[in-house]
């Protein structure tokens, strides 16, 4: 991940945290807290700056970026009605395009070696061979029983690899 790419991700996450704090706690925007207008209608610590990268997505739950520096966003509605999706935003202020639909609570996105791993309520699915705005290949990695819970995230191991990737013993 490049320095600029990390900075963009940090700003997005920081802006979301600042926005949630500001919205959830009206007192957080009082002059006594030291929060100031940092842009895009958000209050935060002095020195932080927020801008709108994309709009039009409700219930944005998780973000990732790919090798081409596009922003990927998964939506996760509170009702878990299977209407969640994964969207790509090609450039700042571009219209989000739904690439994967019909998901149940996707709460983890990870790009690894050209494959998008989506962690959702039922498990983890890998999408590869992106052609325009659709993936040509889909592979189930892990399936959870319905009474177990949900997969809330997916990350690389500290050595930068996906645990089990390439193992012949059936790992990820």
Secondary structure as UniProt FT lines:
FT   HELIX           3..24
FT   HELIX           26..29
FT   HELIX           31..33
FT   STRAND          35..39
FT   TURN            40..41
FT   STRAND          42..45
FT   TURN            46..47
FT   STRAND          60..65
FT   TURN            67..68
FT   STRAND          71..75
FT   TURN            78..79
FT   STRAND          84..89
FT   TURN            92..93
FT   STRAND          97..103
FT   STRAND          108..112
FT   TURN            113..114
FT   STRAND          115..120
FT   TURN            121..122
FT   STRAND          123..131
FT   TURN            132..133
FT   STRAND          134..143
FT   TURN            146..148
FT   TURN            158..159
FT   TURN            163..166
FT   TURN            168..169
//
